[in-house]
């Protein structure tokens, strides 16, 4: 059985951040790619996104004191 390979698009961290911020261009781009199951994100981008979220919440917590 021969498997047909789908194209694979690696999403840049900046585009992922823009998507999370609700930027229209990123929403249109990524929603289309995810529907086709062609969008992927690297482990480095996942790490960067977690670091940004962690920094944001640490600042929020520190501002409580």
N, CA, C and O atoms as a MOPAC input file, in Angstrom:
PM7 MOZYME 1SCF
protein

 N      0.83300 1    -1.18300 1     0.00000 1
 C      0.00000 1     0.00000 1     0.00000 1
 C      0.88000 1     1.25000 1     0.00000 1
 O      1.74800 1     1.40200 1     0.85900 1
 N      0.65700 1     2.12400 1    -0.94400 1
 C      1.42100 1     3.36700 1    -1.05100 1
 C      0.66100 1     4.47000 1    -0.32800 1
 O     -0.52300 1     4.69700 1    -0.57700 1
 N      1.35700 1     5.14100 1     0.56100 1
 C      0.76100 1     6.23500 1     1.31400 1
 C      1.06900 1     7.55700 1     0.63700 1
 O      2.21600 1     7.82000 1     0.27600 1
 N      0.06300 1     8.38100 1     0.46600 1
 C      0.27400 1     9.69800 1    -0.12500 1
 C      0.70100 1    10.65800 1     0.97900 1
 O      0.02300 1    10.79000 1     1.99800 1
 N      1.81700 1    11.31600 1     0.76900 1
 C      2.33800 1    12.26000 1     1.75600 1
 C      1.64700 1    13.61700 1     1.59800 1
 O      1.48600 1    14.12500 1     0.48900 1
 N      1.24500 1    14.18500 1     2.72900 1
 C      0.66300 1    15.52300 1     2.74300 1
 C      1.79900 1    16.53400 1     2.89300 1
 O      2.82100 1    16.24100 1     3.51400 1
 N      1.61400 1    17.72100 1     2.32400 1
 C      2.62300 1    18.75500 1     2.57700 1
 C      2.60800 1    19.12600 1     4.05800 1
 O      1.57700 1    19.02800 1     4.72300 1
 N      3.74000 1    19.54300 1     4.55300 1
 C      3.87800 1    19.88400 1     5.96100 1
 C      4.41600 1    21.30000 1     6.08000 1
 O      5.43100 1    21.64000 1     5.47200 1
 N      3.73200 1    22.12300 1     6.86700 1
 C      4.13100 1    23.51200 1     7.06000 1
 C      4.53700 1    23.69500 1     8.51400 1
 O      3.76300 1    23.38500 1     9.41900 1
 N      5.74500 1    24.19700 1     8.74500 1
 C      6.21900 1    24.46600 1    10.09300 1
 C      5.88900 1    25.91900 1    10.44100 1
 O      6.32700 1    26.84700 1     9.76000 1
 N      5.11500 1    26.10000 1    11.50400 1
 C      4.64100 1    27.42400 1    11.89300 1
 C      5.69100 1    28.11500 1    12.75800 1
 O      6.18800 1    27.54000 1    13.72700 1
 N      6.02000 1    29.34500 1    12.40100 1
 C      6.96500 1    30.15200 1    13.15600 1
 C      6.33200 1    30.60400 1    14.47300 1
 O      5.11700 1    30.78900 1    14.54900 1
 N      7.14800 1    30.77800 1    15.49900 1
 C      6.65200 1    31.19500 1    16.80800 1
 C      5.91800 1    32.52700 1    16.72500 1
 O      4.88600 1    32.70200 1    17.37400 1
 N      6.42800 1    33.46100 1    15.94100 1
 C      5.77600 1    34.77200 1    15.82000 1
 C      4.36700 1    34.65000 1    15.26100 1
 O      3.46500 1    35.36400 1    15.69900 1
 N      4.16900 1    33.76800 1    14.31300 1
 C      2.83500 1    33.55300 1    13.74300 1
 C      1.92200 1    32.90600 1    14.78300 1
 O      0.74800 1    33.26300 1    14.88500 1
 N      2.45400 1    31.95800 1    15.55400 1
 C      1.65900 1    31.32200 1    16.61000 1
 C      1.24200 1    32.34900 1    17.66300 1
 O      0.10700 1    32.32200 1    18.14000 1
 N      2.14700 1    33.24800 1    18.02500 1
 C      1.82500 1    34.30600 1    18.99200 1
 C      0.74900 1    35.22900 1    18.42600 1
 O     -0.20000 1    35.58500 1    19.12400 1
 N      0.89800 1    35.61000 1    17.17900 1
 C     -0.11500 1    36.46800 1    16.55500 1
 C     -1.47300 1    35.77900 1    16.52300 1
 O     -2.50300 1    36.42700 1    16.71200 1
 N     -1.48400 1    34.47800 1    16.28500 1
 C     -2.73700 1    33.72400 1    16.31200 1
 C     -3.37300 1    33.78600 1    17.70100 1
 O     -4.57200 1    34.02900 1    17.83400 1
 N     -2.55800 1    33.56600 1    18.72700 1
 C     -3.06500 1    33.59800 1    20.09800 1
 C     -3.53900 1    34.99000 1    20.49700 1
 O     -4.40900 1    35.12800 1    21.35600 1
 N     -2.97600 1    36.01300 1    19.88200 1
 C     -3.39500 1    37.39500 1    20.14300 1
 C     -4.60900 1    37.79600 1    19.30500 1
 O     -5.13400 1    38.90000 1    19.44700 1
 N     -5.04800 1    36.89400 1    18.43500 1
 C     -6.25500 1    37.14700 1    17.64800 1
 C     -6.04800 1    37.94800 1    16.38000 1
 O     -7.00300 1    38.50000 1    15.83400 1
 N     -4.81500 1    38.02100 1    15.90000 1
 C     -4.55600 1    38.75600 1    14.65300 1
 C     -5.22500 1    38.02500 1    13.49300 1
 O     -5.08700 1    36.81100 1    13.34300 1
 N     -5.93900 1    38.77200 1    12.69200 1
 C     -6.77500 1    38.18800 1    11.63900 1
 C     -5.96700 1    37.39700 1    10.60500 1
 O     -6.38300 1    36.31100 1    10.20100 1
 N     -4.82100 1    37.92400 1    10.17500 1
 C     -4.03700 1    37.21500 1     9.15100 1
 C     -3.60100 1    35.83300 1     9.65800 1
 O     -3.62500 1    34.85300 1     8.91400 1
 N     -3.20500 1    35.77200 1    10.93300 1
 C     -2.73800 1    34.50600 1    11.49500 1
 C     -3.89400 1    33.52300 1    11.65800 1
 O     -3.73600 1    32.32700 1    11.41200 1
 N     -5.05700 1    34.02800 1    12.07400 1
 C     -6.22400 1    33.15900 1    12.21300 1
 C     -6.59100 1    32.52700 1    10.87500 1
 O     -6.82500 1    31.32100 1    10.79600 1
 N     -6.64000 1    33.34100 1     9.82700 1
 C     -6.99600 1    32.81800 1     8.50000 1
 C     -5.96100 1    31.80600 1     8.01400 1
 O     -6.31400 1    30.74700 1     7.49600 1
 N     -4.69800 1    32.13400 1     8.18200 1
 C     -3.62200 1    31.25900 1     7.72100 1
 C     -3.64200 1    29.91700 1     8.45300 1
 O     -3.63500 1    28.85900 1     7.82400 1
 N     -3.66700 1    29.97000 1     9.77700 1
 C     -3.54800 1    28.73600 1    10.54600 1
 C     -4.81000 1    27.89100 1    10.52100 1
 O     -4.72100 1    26.66300 1    10.48400 1
 N     -5.97200 1    28.50700 1    10.54100 1
 C     -7.20700 1    27.71800 1    10.49000 1
 C     -7.27400 1    26.90800 1     9.20300 1
 O     -7.68800 1    25.74900 1     9.21100 1
 N     -6.86700 1    27.52200 1     8.10200 1
 C     -6.85200 1    26.80600 1     6.82400 1
 C     -5.87600 1    25.64000 1     6.83600 1
 O     -6.18200 1    24.55900 1     6.33300 1
 N     -4.70100 1    25.86300 1     7.41200 1
 C     -3.69000 1    24.80500 1     7.46100 1
 C     -4.09800 1    23.68800 1     8.41900 1
 O     -3.86400 1    22.51400 1     8.13400 1
 N     -4.70600 1    24.04300 1     9.55100 1
 C     -5.11900 1    23.02000 1    10.51000 1
 C     -6.26100 1    22.17100 1     9.96500 1
 O     -6.32900 1    20.97000 1    10.22700 1
 N     -7.15600 1    22.79600 1     9.20800 1
 C     -8.24800 1    22.02500 1     8.59500 1
 C     -7.70400 1    20.96500 1     7.64700 1
 O     -8.26700 1    19.87600 1     7.52900 1
 N     -6.61100 1    21.29000 1     6.97500 1
 C     -5.98400 1    20.34900 1     6.04200 1
 C     -4.98600 1    19.42900 1     6.74100 1
 O     -4.39900 1    18.55000 1     6.11100 1
 N     -4.79700 1    19.63400 1     8.04800 1
 C     -3.85700 1    18.85000 1     8.84500 1
 C     -2.43300 1    18.94800 1     8.29500 1
 O     -1.71800 1    17.95100 1     8.19800 1
 N     -2.04000 1    20.17800 1     7.93600 1
 C     -0.69600 1    20.37800 1     7.39800 1
 C      0.15600 1    21.29900 1     8.26100 1
 O      1.35400 1    21.43200 1     8.01200 1
 N     -0.43400 1    21.94200 1     9.27600 1
 C      0.31000 1    22.86300 1    10.13300 1
 C      0.97500 1    22.10000 1    11.27400 1
 O      0.36300 1    21.23800 1    11.90400 1
 N      2.22700 1    22.43100 1    11.52500 1
 C      2.98200 1    21.81200 1    12.61100 1
 C      3.77600 1    22.88900 1    13.33000 1
 O      4.08500 1    23.93300 1    12.75800 1
 N      4.10100 1    22.62800 1    14.58200 1
 C      4.89600 1    23.56600 1    15.36800 1
 C      6.05500 1    22.78900 1    15.98600 1
 O      5.88500 1    21.65900 1    16.44500 1
 N      7.22100 1    23.40200 1    15.99000 1
 C      8.40500 1    22.70300 1    16.50500 1
 C      8.40500 1    22.70700 1    18.02800 1
 O      7.72800 1    23.51800 1    18.65900 1
 N      9.16700 1    21.80100 1    18.60100 1
 C      9.29100 1    21.72800 1    20.05600 1
 C      9.93400 1    23.00700 1    20.58800 1
 O      9.63600 1    23.42100 1    21.70900 1
 N     10.80300 1    23.63500 1    19.81400 1
 C     11.41000 1    24.89700 1    20.22900 1
 C     10.35200 1    25.99100 1    20.32400 1
 O     10.37100 1    26.79000 1    21.26000 1
 N      9.43400 1    26.03200 1    19.36800 1
 C      8.35100 1    27.00700 1    19.42200 1
 C      7.43300 1    26.75500 1    20.61200 1
 O      6.96900 1    27.70000 1    21.25100 1
 N      7.16900 1    25.49000 1    20.91300 1
 C      6.35300 1    25.14800 1    22.08700 1
 C      7.04800 1    25.66100 1    23.34300 1
 O      6.40500 1    26.24400 1    24.21600 1
 N      8.35000 1    25.44800 1    23.43600 1
 C      9.12900 1    25.92400 1    24.57900 1
 C      9.03600 1    27.44400 1    24.69700 1
 O      8.82200 1    27.97200 1    25.78800 1
 N      9.19800 1    28.14600 1    23.57400 1
 C      9.12900 1    29.60700 1    23.58900 1
 C      7.75200 1    30.09300 1    24.03400 1
 O      7.65000 1    31.05500 1    24.79600 1
 N      6.70500 1    29.44200 1    23.56700 1
 C      5.35100 1    29.83600 1    23.96300 1
 C      5.13200 1    29.61100 1    25.46200 1
 O      4.55100 1    30.46300 1    26.13400 1
 N      5.58700 1    28.48600 1    25.98300 1
 C      5.46300 1    28.23500 1    27.42000 1
 C      6.25600 1    29.25900 1    28.22800 1
 O      5.79500 1    29.70900 1    29.27700 1
 N      7.44000 1    29.63100 1    27.75000 1
 C      8.26100 1    30.61600 1    28.45800 1
 C      7.56000 1    31.96800 1    28.50600 1
 O      7.61100 1    32.65400 1    29.52700 1
 N      6.91400 1    32.35300 1    27.42300 1
 C      6.17800 1    33.61500 1    27.38000 1
 C      5.01600 1    33.58900 1    28.36000 1
 O      4.80300 1    34.54700 1    29.10300 1
 N      4.26900 1    32.49900 1    28.36200 1
 C      3.13200 1    32.36600 1    29.27200 1
 C      3.61200 1    32.37400 1    30.71700 1
 O      3.01200 1    33.03600 1    31.56500 1
 N      4.67500 1    31.65300 1    31.00300 1
 C      5.21200 1    31.59500 1    32.36600 1
 C      5.64200 1    32.98800 1    32.82500 1
 O      5.33700 1    33.39100 1    33.94700 1
 N      6.34000 1    33.71400 1    31.97400 1
 C      6.78800 1    35.07100 1    32.32700 1
 C      5.58600 1    35.97700 1    32.60100 1
 O      5.59800 1    36.75700 1    33.55400 1
 N      4.56400 1    35.87400 1    31.77600 1
 C      3.35800 1    36.68100 1    31.94500 1
 C      2.71700 1    36.41400 1    33.30100 1
 O      2.39800 1    37.35200 1    34.03200 1
 N      2.52700 1    35.14200 1    33.64300 1
 C      1.87300 1    34.80200 1    34.90200 1
 C      2.75000 1    35.11500 1    36.11400 1
 O      2.22900 1    35.49000 1    37.16400 1
 N      4.05700 1    34.96800 1    35.99000 1
 C      4.94300 1    35.33400 1    37.09400 1
 C      4.83600 1    36.82500 1    37.38600 1
 O      4.79600 1    37.22300 1    38.55100 1
 N      4.78800 1    37.65100 1    36.35300 1
 C      4.62700 1    39.09400 1    36.55200 1
 C      3.28600 1    39.40100 1    37.21100 1
 O      3.21400 1    40.26000 1    38.09000 1
 N      2.22500 1    38.71100 1    36.79900 1
 C      0.91200 1    38.90900 1    37.39300 1
 C      0.92600 1    38.56100 1    38.88400 1
 O      0.37800 1    39.29900 1    39.70200 1
 N      1.54400 1    37.45200 1    39.22800 1
 C      1.60000 1    37.01000 1    40.62900 1
 C      2.43300 1    37.98200 1    41.45600 1
 O      2.03800 1    38.35400 1    42.56100 1
 N      3.58100 1    38.39600 1    40.92900 1
 C      4.45300 1    39.32000 1    41.65800 1
 C      3.77500 1    40.66700 1    41.89300 1
 O      4.03700 1    41.32700 1    42.89800 1
 N      2.91000 1    41.07400 1    40.97800 1
 C      2.19500 1    42.33600 1    41.13200 1
 C      1.14100 1    42.26800 1    42.24000 1
 O      0.64300 1    43.30200 1    42.68500 1
 N      0.80100 1    41.06000 1    42.68600 1
 C     -0.15800 1    40.91600 1    43.76700 1
 C      0.44500 1    41.27600 1    45.11300 1
 O     -0.28200 1    41.57500 1    46.06100 1
 N      1.77900 1    41.25000 1    45.20600 1
 C      2.45500 1    41.50800 1    46.48200 1
 C      3.03200 1    42.89500 1    46.56400 1
 O      3.63000 1    43.25500 1    47.57800 1

